[in-house]
Structures are given as C-alpha cells and as structure tokens.
Amino acid sequence: MQQEQIRLTGARETLLITLQAKAAESIMPDSLLRDRFAADALHRIDQGSRHLKVGHDMTIGIALRAYVLDRWTEAFLQRCPEATVVHLGCGLDSRIFRIDPGPGVRWIELDFPDVIALRQQIYPDRAGCEMIASSIVERGWIAKLPTDRPAMIVGEGVLPYLEEQQVAQVLRGIASHFPSGEIAFDAYSSFAIQLLRFNPAIRATGACLHWALDDPAEMERQVSGLRLIQDHSDWDPEQVARMSPPAQIALQLFGTILTPYRMGRLVRYGF
C-alpha cells in the first residue's frame, strides 16, 4: 500500500492525535468506536506519529467523544433524512463512513486545503460528499453552503484551537445562514485549557488551545438564535472502567468534589 508524504505542524498535526487514538481504540477487543477506517488511514501516512505519545486514557476519551458526536448526528439524520451535514475541521476523521448516511444526505467536509488534498488521497470518493478547502475562520465558505435543507454541523477537536471571537464569528455565520438545524462540538473549561498545555501529545505538535467554555449558556448570549439542547459532561461508567486507576480516581473527583473544575463537555445547540 502506497504511503502518502505529509508534513503537518501545529493545529493541523493534531488530526494525527485523533486518528491515532481512534485507530488504537478500534483494535481493542472491547472497542466502542470500531473504526477500521482510522487504522487503514494511519497506515497510509508516512509522517511518524509515535512522538505524539497518545496514551491509553486519552485514546479512550477521544473514542468516547467521537462516539457521542456520531450518535447525535445519526439521531438528527433519523429525524431529517434529507439534511446537510457539515463536518468542521474534518481532518482525516472517517465519520461519514462510520455513520454511512442514506442517499438523501448531503455531506460536506471542511478543512485546510492541504488537509483536504491529503484526505482525497487517503479516502475513496463517496456519493453525496463534497469537499471545501478552507480554514474555518476564513470568510466566504459559509456562503457556499446550500440552504435548502436542515443542517447538522459537527466540530470535533477544532473550536478550542480558535480565539474566542473567532468561535463566536463562526457560530454566528452558521446560525444566520441556515433556516434550521443543530450544531454539536466539544469544548474545555478554562481550567482544562491550562492543563492541556502540558499534555505531551498536544505539546509535541506545537499547537495551542485558546477558547474555553465554562458555561454553555454563554454561547446563547453571544450568538443570536442558538439554544442549548444538551450539555454532556458525564462519563459513561463502562468507558471509565476501561481507563487506568489514576484516571478513574481523577474523573470521580471532577464529577463530585471538583465539579467547578470539570475538564470538558460535549454540547449540542439548535438554531
């Protein structure tokens, strides 16, 4: 199998963290994600990712994050089988193949031009899937999106790398562009953003996390039209049991005594 030559740095290289984690979790006997596409994609890339040091606990956490976002997307498509899905900062994630949406779904992948070019080399063409090569913060790409259907917007591991005003700008553009829909993404608390600066995998990329979300209701105040549907910050006990004892103790503390310092959450808004 031919390997693709790539040299990703900074925020772009973080896509290898999620790809490596999903590939590793998917070969575990008790895998939640079962993402065979991630392993295939990782094998086709010759930029080494061992220096990223994605540990076992981080691997489980990333897989759980993807799993929840997958289920939210599937639920939306069950209600709106002829919808538009926009995958923000898609990287090399294989969500479209994991979900396998029906023929009535228009799926749009968005990322930097070099990432989209790599994605087109790694994954086969898929009917109903379009690519937009653009930074998420550039103006203009939202105007290219058709508005004839409800939209499901998914962002995984992308918004925390933006500045606060950039996040608000993107969400305002989306909420004002489509007639209706939902947007789901992951976010970290201010406390978590500080801690993640010491994460070995993230530090190895040179990327910096900027945007924090301590109160999901804040986005309703910043972005007209957004309404919070779901704030998911509790860990599935079955998935916690797969983690190391220190991680289990930490998650228990953050879920009880240290609740104000809770690390991260997945949020879903309607618009």
C-alpha positions as CSV (number, residue, x, y, z in Angstrom):
1,M,0.0,0.0,0.0
2,Q,1.5,3.3,-1.0
3,Q,2.1,5.8,1.8
4,E,1.4,9.4,1.4
5,Q,4.1,12.0,2.1
6,I,2.8,14.7,4.6
7,R,4.4,17.2,6.9
8,L,1.7,18.6,9.2
9,T,2.5,21.0,12.0
10,G,0.6,22.9,14.7
11,A,-3.1,22.6,14.8
12,R,-3.0,20.5,11.6
13,E,-0.9,17.9,13.2
14,T,-3.4,17.4,16.0
15,L,-5.5,15.4,13.4
16,L,-2.9,12.7,13.8
17,I,-3.6,12.5,17.6
18,T,-7.3,11.8,17.0
19,L,-6.5,9.4,14.1
20,Q,-4.0,7.5,16.1
21,A,-6.4,7.3,19.1
22,K,-9.3,6.1,17.0
23,A,-7.1,3.5,15.3
24,A,-5.7,2.2,18.6
25,E,-9.1,2.1,20.3
26,S,-10.7,0.3,17.4
27,I,-8.4,-2.7,17.6
28,M,-9.2,-3.2,21.3
29,P,-11.4,-6.3,22.0
30,D,-13.9,-4.1,23.9
31,S,-13.8,-1.3,21.3
32,L,-16.6,1.3,21.4
33,L,-15.8,3.0,18.1
34,R,-14.8,0.1,15.9
35,D,-13.4,2.4,13.3
36,R,-11.5,0.2,10.8
37,F,-11.1,3.2,8.5
38,A,-8.8,5.0,11.0
39,A,-6.3,2.2,11.1
40,D,-6.3,2.0,7.3
41,A,-5.7,5.8,7.0
42,L,-2.9,5.8,9.6
43,H,-1.1,3.0,7.7
44,R,-1.1,5.1,4.6
45,I,0.6,8.1,6.2
46,D,4.4,8.2,6.5
47,Q,4.6,11.1,8.9
48,G,5.5,9.3,12.2
49,S,3.0,9.8,15.0
50,R,4.8,8.0,17.8
51,H,6.2,11.2,19.1
52,L,2.7,12.3,19.9
53,K,2.5,9.9,22.8
54,V,-1.2,9.3,22.8
55,G,-1.8,7.3,26.0
56,H,-4.4,4.7,26.8
57,D,-6.7,7.0,28.8
58,M,-6.6,9.7,26.1
59,T,-7.3,7.1,23.5
60,I,-10.5,6.0,25.4
61,G,-11.5,9.6,25.8
62,I,-11.2,10.5,22.2
63,A,-13.1,7.4,21.1
64,L,-15.9,8.3,23.5
65,R,-16.1,11.8,22.2
66,A,-16.4,10.7,18.6
67,Y,-19.0,8.0,19.6
68,V,-21.3,10.6,21.2
69,L,-21.0,13.0,18.3
70,D,-21.7,10.1,15.9
71,R,-24.9,9.2,17.8
72,W,-26.1,12.8,17.9
73,T,-25.5,13.1,14.1
74,E,-27.3,9.8,13.5
75,A,-30.3,11.0,15.6
76,F,-30.5,14.2,13.6
77,L,-30.5,12.3,10.3
78,Q,-33.2,9.9,11.6
79,R,-35.4,13.0,12.1
80,C,-34.2,14.7,8.9
81,P,-33.2,12.1,6.4
82,E,-32.7,14.7,3.7
83,A,-30.3,17.0,5.5
84,T,-27.0,18.7,5.0
85,V,-24.2,17.7,7.3
86,V,-21.2,20.0,7.6
87,H,-18.1,18.4,9.2
88,L,-16.0,21.3,10.5
89,G,-12.2,20.7,10.6
90,C,-12.8,17.1,9.4
91,G,-9.1,16.2,9.3
92,L,-8.8,12.5,8.4
93,D,-11.8,11.5,10.5
94,S,-14.0,8.8,8.9
95,R,-17.3,9.9,10.5
96,I,-19.1,9.7,7.1
97,F,-18.0,6.0,6.8
98,R,-18.8,5.2,10.4
99,I,-22.3,6.7,10.1
100,D,-22.9,5.7,6.5
101,P,-25.7,8.2,5.9
102,G,-28.5,7.5,3.4
103,P,-28.7,8.7,-0.2
104,G,-30.7,11.8,0.8
105,V,-28.0,13.3,2.9
106,R,-25.6,16.0,1.5
107,W,-22.3,15.7,3.4
108,I,-19.7,18.5,3.4
109,E,-16.2,18.1,4.7
110,L,-14.3,21.3,5.6
111,D,-10.6,21.8,6.4
112,F,-7.4,23.5,5.3
113,P,-6.6,22.9,1.6
114,D,-3.6,20.7,2.4
115,V,-5.6,18.5,4.7
116,I,-8.4,18.2,2.1
117,A,-5.9,17.3,-0.5
118,L,-4.5,14.6,1.8
119,R,-8.0,13.4,2.6
120,Q,-8.8,12.9,-1.1
121,Q,-5.7,10.7,-1.4
122,I,-6.5,8.6,1.7
123,Y,-10.2,8.0,1.4
124,P,-12.3,6.9,-1.6
125,D,-14.9,9.1,-3.2
126,R,-18.2,8.9,-1.6
127,A,-21.5,9.8,-3.3
128,G,-23.2,12.8,-1.8
129,C,-19.9,14.0,-0.2
130,E,-18.4,17.4,-1.1
131,M,-15.2,19.0,0.0
132,I,-14.5,22.6,0.9
133,A,-10.8,23.5,1.2
134,S,-10.7,26.4,3.6
135,S,-9.7,27.5,7.1
136,I,-12.7,27.5,9.3
137,V,-12.1,31.2,10.2
138,E,-11.9,32.4,6.6
139,R,-14.9,34.4,5.4
140,G,-16.7,33.1,2.4
141,W,-17.0,29.3,2.9
142,I,-20.3,29.6,4.7
143,A,-21.9,31.4,1.8
144,K,-21.1,28.4,-0.4
145,L,-23.3,26.1,1.6
146,P,-26.8,25.4,0.2
147,T,-29.7,26.4,2.4
148,D,-32.4,24.2,1.0
149,R,-32.2,21.6,3.9
150,P,-31.9,21.5,7.6
151,A,-28.3,21.3,8.7
152,M,-26.3,19.3,11.2
153,I,-22.9,20.9,12.0
154,V,-20.3,18.8,13.7
155,G,-17.0,20.0,15.1
156,E,-14.6,17.6,16.8
157,G,-11.3,18.8,18.2
158,V,-11.4,22.1,16.3
159,L,-13.1,25.0,18.1
160,P,-10.8,25.1,21.2
161,Y,-7.9,26.0,18.9
162,L,-9.6,29.2,17.8
163,E,-9.7,32.5,19.6
164,E,-12.9,33.4,21.4
165,Q,-14.0,36.0,18.9
166,Q,-13.4,33.5,16.0
167,V,-15.6,30.9,17.6
168,A,-18.4,33.4,18.0
169,Q,-17.9,34.6,14.5
170,V,-18.2,31.1,13.0
171,L,-21.2,30.1,15.1
172,R,-23.0,33.4,14.2
173,G,-22.3,32.8,10.5
174,I,-23.7,29.3,10.7
175,A,-26.8,30.1,12.7
176,S,-27.7,33.0,10.5
177,H,-27.1,31.1,7.2
178,F,-29.3,28.1,7.6
179,P,-33.0,28.1,8.2
180,S,-32.8,25.5,10.9
181,G,-30.5,22.8,12.3
182,E,-28.2,21.8,15.1
183,I,-24.5,22.2,15.9
184,A,-22.6,19.9,18.1
185,F,-19.0,20.2,19.3
186,D,-16.5,19.6,22.1
187,A,-15.3,22.3,24.5
188,Y,-13.0,22.5,27.5
189,S,-13.2,24.5,30.7
190,S,-10.7,27.3,31.4
191,F,-9.0,25.0,33.9
192,A,-8.7,22.3,31.3
193,I,-7.2,24.6,28.8
194,Q,-4.4,25.4,31.2
195,L,-3.8,21.7,32.0
196,L,-3.8,20.6,28.3
197,R,-0.9,22.9,27.6
198,F,1.2,20.2,29.4
199,N,-0.4,17.3,27.5
200,P,2.6,15.5,25.8
201,A,0.7,14.8,22.6
202,I,-0.5,18.3,22.1
203,R,2.8,19.9,23.1
204,A,4.6,17.7,20.5
205,T,2.6,19.4,17.8
206,G,3.3,22.9,18.9
207,A,-0.4,23.7,18.8
208,C,-2.1,26.0,21.3
209,L,-5.6,25.8,22.7
210,H,-7.2,29.1,23.3
211,W,-11.0,29.0,23.6
212,A,-12.7,27.8,26.7
213,L,-16.3,27.2,27.6
214,D,-17.2,27.2,31.3
215,D,-20.9,27.9,30.9
216,P,-22.7,26.5,27.8
217,A,-25.4,29.2,28.2
218,E,-22.8,31.8,27.4
219,M,-23.0,30.8,23.7
220,E,-26.7,31.6,23.7
221,R,-25.9,35.1,24.9
222,Q,-23.1,35.5,22.3
223,V,-24.8,34.0,19.3
224,S,-28.3,35.1,18.5
225,G,-30.5,32.2,17.6
226,L,-28.6,29.5,19.4
227,R,-30.4,27.5,22.1
228,L,-28.8,24.8,24.2
229,I,-30.3,21.4,23.7
230,Q,-27.8,19.2,25.5
231,D,-24.8,19.6,27.8
232,H,-23.0,16.3,28.0
233,S,-20.2,16.3,30.6
234,D,-20.7,13.0,32.5
235,W,-18.6,10.0,31.6
236,D,-20.1,6.6,30.8
237,P,-19.2,4.3,33.7
238,E,-18.4,1.5,31.3
239,Q,-15.9,3.6,29.5
240,V,-14.4,4.9,32.7
241,A,-13.8,1.3,33.8
242,R,-11.6,0.9,30.7
243,M,-9.2,3.6,31.9
244,S,-6.3,3.4,34.3
245,P,-7.0,3.6,38.1
246,P,-5.5,7.1,38.4
247,A,-7.7,8.3,35.6
248,Q,-10.8,6.7,37.2
249,I,-10.0,8.5,40.5
250,A,-9.5,11.8,38.8
251,L,-12.7,11.6,36.9
252,Q,-14.6,10.7,40.1
253,L,-13.1,13.7,41.8
254,F,-14.0,16.1,38.9
255,G,-17.5,14.6,38.9
256,T,-18.1,15.2,42.6
257,I,-15.8,17.4,44.7
258,L,-14.1,19.3,41.9
259,T,-17.2,19.8,39.8
260,P,-16.4,23.6,39.2
261,Y,-13.1,22.5,37.6
262,R,-14.7,19.9,35.3
263,M,-12.5,19.3,32.3
264,G,-14.6,19.0,29.2
265,R,-18.0,18.6,27.7
266,L,-19.9,18.0,24.5
267,V,-22.6,20.4,23.7
268,R,-25.5,20.5,21.2
269,Y,-27.3,23.6,20.2
270,G,-30.3,24.2,18.0
271,F,-30.7,27.2,15.7
